[in-house]
């Protein structure tokens, strides 16, 4: 982003396959790929409102942009956000519990 204020990003994932493709298990503390055409820079702070599957509540988690993918070829434009803050470990655990064995799957993801 071009400003110093924190961006608020909302994302809901209701499918295990989509969650597996978006989850960034290789990022310390966990992270998620968010499709967007907005302009961000590595290190930008964001505040994520994350809806996970059938969970009625959204996870409010601060994060930091750690990955940027430009549109082109088979790539979808978007950012990878590393979870930070107090609830990041809880969100990572909830995502990994939901994914089960898919966390370490060989299946292609949105980032790797």
C-alpha positions as CSV (number, residue, x, y, z in Angstrom):
1,X,0.0,0.0,0.0
2,X,1.1,3.5,-0.4
3,X,-0.1,4.8,3.0
4,X,1.2,4.2,6.5
5,X,-2.2,3.1,7.9
6,X,-3.0,-0.6,8.3
7,X,-5.2,-2.1,5.6
8,X,-8.2,-4.2,6.6
9,X,-8.5,-7.3,4.5
10,X,-11.5,-9.7,4.7
11,X,-11.2,-13.3,3.4
12,X,-13.5,-16.3,3.9
13,X,-12.6,-19.8,2.8
14,X,-15.4,-22.4,2.8
15,X,-13.7,-25.3,1.1
16,X,-10.8,-27.5,2.3
17,X,-9.2,-27.6,-1.2
18,X,-9.2,-23.8,-1.4
19,X,-7.8,-23.6,2.2
20,X,-5.0,-26.0,1.3
21,X,-4.1,-23.9,-1.8
22,X,-4.1,-20.6,0.2
23,X,-2.4,-21.7,3.4
24,X,1.3,-20.9,3.7
25,X,2.6,-23.5,6.2
26,X,6.2,-22.6,5.4
27,X,5.8,-19.1,6.9
28,X,6.8,-18.8,10.5
29,X,3.6,-18.5,12.5
30,X,1.5,-19.4,9.5
31,X,0.2,-17.3,6.7
32,X,-2.5,-17.2,4.0
33,X,-2.5,-16.2,0.4
34,X,-5.1,-13.5,-0.4
35,X,-6.1,-12.9,-4.0
36,X,-6.1,-9.1,-4.7
37,X,-5.3,-6.6,-7.3
38,X,-4.6,-3.9,-4.7
39,X,-1.0,-2.7,-4.5
40,X,1.0,-3.8,-1.4
41,X,4.7,-3.9,-0.5
42,X,6.6,-6.5,1.4
43,X,6.4,-5.6,5.1
44,X,3.1,-3.7,4.8
45,X,0.9,-4.3,7.9
46,X,-2.6,-5.6,7.4
47,X,-5.5,-6.5,9.7
48,X,-7.1,-9.8,8.5
49,X,-10.7,-10.7,9.2
50,X,-10.6,-14.4,8.3
51,X,-13.6,-16.7,8.0
52,X,-12.7,-20.4,8.3
53,X,-15.1,-23.0,6.8
54,X,-18.3,-23.2,8.9
55,X,-17.0,-21.2,11.8
56,X,-19.7,-18.5,12.5
57,X,-17.1,-16.1,13.9
58,X,-14.3,-14.4,11.9
59,X,-10.7,-14.5,13.2
60,X,-9.4,-11.0,13.7
61,X,-5.6,-11.3,13.2
62,X,-3.0,-8.8,12.4
63,X,-0.5,-9.7,9.8
64,X,2.3,-8.5,7.5
65,X,2.7,-8.9,3.8
66,X,5.5,-11.5,3.2
67,X,4.7,-12.6,-0.4
68,X,3.5,-10.8,-3.6
69,X,2.4,-12.5,-6.7
70,X,1.7,-10.6,-9.9
71,X,-0.9,-11.7,-12.3
72,X,0.4,-13.6,-15.3
73,X,0.5,-17.1,-16.8
74,X,-1.3,-19.3,-14.4
75,X,-0.6,-17.0,-11.4
76,X,-3.4,-15.2,-9.6
77,X,-2.4,-11.7,-8.4
78,X,-2.4,-11.5,-4.6
79,X,-0.4,-11.3,-1.4
80,X,0.8,-13.7,1.2
81,X,0.1,-12.5,4.8
82,X,2.1,-13.8,7.7
83,X,0.0,-14.1,10.9
84,X,1.2,-12.0,13.8
85,X,-0.3,-11.1,17.1
86,X,-1.8,-13.0,20.0
87,X,-4.3,-15.1,18.1
88,X,-2.0,-16.1,15.3
89,X,-1.0,-19.5,16.9
90,X,-4.7,-20.3,17.5
91,X,-5.6,-19.5,13.9
92,X,-2.7,-21.6,12.6
93,X,-3.8,-24.5,14.8
94,X,-7.4,-24.2,13.6
95,X,-6.3,-24.1,10.0
96,X,-4.0,-27.1,10.4
97,X,-6.7,-29.1,12.3
98,X,-9.1,-28.4,9.5
99,X,-6.6,-29.4,6.8
100,X,-5.3,-32.5,8.6
101,X,-3.0,-34.4,6.3
102,X,-3.3,-31.8,3.5
103,X,-0.9,-29.5,5.3
104,X,2.1,-31.3,3.9
105,X,0.5,-32.4,0.6
106,X,2.4,-32.3,-2.7
107,X,-0.6,-30.6,-4.3
108,X,0.2,-27.2,-5.9
109,X,-0.7,-24.1,-3.9
110,X,-1.3,-20.5,-4.8
111,X,2.3,-19.6,-3.7
112,X,4.5,-22.6,-4.4
